Amino acid sequence: MVGNIVVILVALLVSVAIIWYFFAPRKAAQASREGAVQTAHIVVKGGYTPAEIDVEAGSPVRLQFDRQEDGECSSHVIFGDLGIDQTLPPFKTTNVEFTPQKPGDLPYACGMNMLHGIVHVLPKGGKNKG
């Protein structure tokens, strides 16, 4: 009887941990400043890490996509709202540069639309939403 209760509690705890891992809110990474340019390093390996980045409107942005795989899915990164379709060579770092003029969200995805990320453009001098 006690053994069954322990098994049920362990199963419940593992289930909660898995659900939290996949569905918990994620905090966006803040782009760092290198002079006038806001820079963020994004690892491309089965997804984008970090997948959410905060930048400030009105300043140039450089996203450094460090592709650590060679699958077809991650061979491109597309920013539909900006008209950017950048090839990402395998095992190399590729820069994507743009200057967001107004606050809002700029989603991006791989060429097959399976990997997703987002750039949160905050007002100039603005604070993080979360």
C-alpha positions in Angstrom: 0.0 0.0 0.0 2.7 2.5 1.0 4.8 1.4 -2.0 1.9 2.2 -4.3 1.5 5.7 -2.8 5.2 6.4 -3.3 5.1 5.3 -6.9 2.1 7.5 -7.6 3.7 10.5 -5.9 7.0 10.0 -7.9 5.0 9.7 -11.1 3.1 12.9 -10.3 6.2 14.8 -9.5 7.9 13.7 -12.7 4.8 14.6 -14.7 4.7 18.1 -13.2 8.5 18.6 -13.9 8.0 17.6 -17.6 5.0 19.9 -18.0 6.9 22.8 -16.4 10.0 22.2 -18.6 8.0 22.4 -21.8 5.3 25.0 -20.9 6.8 27.3 -18.3 7.2 31.0 -19.4 10.6 31.8 -20.7 12.5 34.9 -20.0 13.9 36.7 -23.0 17.7 37.3 -23.3 18.8 40.9 -23.5 21.0 41.9 -26.4 24.4 43.2 -25.3 25.8 46.5 -26.5 28.9 46.7 -28.6 29.2 50.4 -29.3 26.0 51.5 -31.1 25.1 47.9 -32.1 23.0 45.6 -30.1 24.3 42.0 -30.4 22.9 38.6 -29.5 24.5 35.2 -30.0 22.0 32.5 -30.9 23.0 28.8 -31.0 21.2 26.9 -33.7 21.0 23.2 -32.7 17.6 21.6 -32.7 16.1 25.0 -32.1 17.3 28.6 -31.3 19.0 29.3 -28.0 18.0 31.8 -26.8 14.7 31.8 -28.7 13.6 35.2 -27.4 15.7 38.3 -27.4 14.9 41.8 -26.3 16.3 44.8 -28.3 15.7 48.5 -28.3 14.0 50.3 -31.2 16.1 52.7 -33.2 19.5 51.0 -32.7 21.2 48.6 -35.1 20.9 44.9 -34.2 23.3 42.1 -35.0 22.1 38.6 -34.4 24.9 36.0 -34.6 23.5 32.7 -35.6 26.0 30.0 -34.6 24.7 26.9 -36.5 26.0 23.7 -34.8 24.3 21.2 -37.1 23.9 20.4 -40.8 20.2 19.4 -41.1 18.2 20.9 -43.9 15.6 22.4 -41.6 18.0 25.0 -40.0 19.8 25.9 -43.3 17.9 29.3 -43.5 16.5 31.8 -41.0 13.6 33.9 -42.2 12.3 37.1 -40.8 9.1 37.5 -42.8 8.3 41.0 -41.5 11.7 42.3 -42.5 12.0 40.4 -45.8 15.1 38.6 -44.7 15.9 35.1 -45.8 19.5 34.3 -44.7 21.3 31.1 -45.5 23.1 29.6 -42.4 26.0 27.5 -43.4 26.6 24.4 -41.2 29.1 24.8 -38.3 29.6 28.5 -39.0 28.4 31.8 -37.4 26.4 34.0 -39.7 25.3 37.6 -38.8 21.9 39.0 -39.6 21.7 42.7 -39.2 18.8 45.2 -39.2 17.6 48.3 -37.4 14.1 48.0 -35.9 12.4 51.4 -36.1 9.3 50.8 -33.9 8.4 48.6 -30.9 6.8 45.2 -31.5 7.6 41.6 -32.1 9.7 40.3 -35.0 9.2 36.5 -35.3 11.7 34.4 -37.1 11.7 30.7 -38.2 13.7 28.2 -40.1 13.1 27.6 -43.8 10.7 24.7 -43.0 8.9 26.7 -40.3 9.7 24.1 -37.6 12.1 26.1 -35.5 10.8 29.5 -34.1 12.2 32.5 -32.3 11.2 36.1 -31.7 12.9 39.4 -31.2 11.0 41.7 -28.9 11.6 45.3 -29.9 11.1 47.5 -26.9 10.7 51.3 -26.9 13.9 53.3 -26.8 14.9 53.4 -23.2 12.1 50.9 -22.5 12.1 48.1 -20.0 11.6 44.4 -20.5 8.0 43.3 -20.6 8.5 40.4 -18.2 
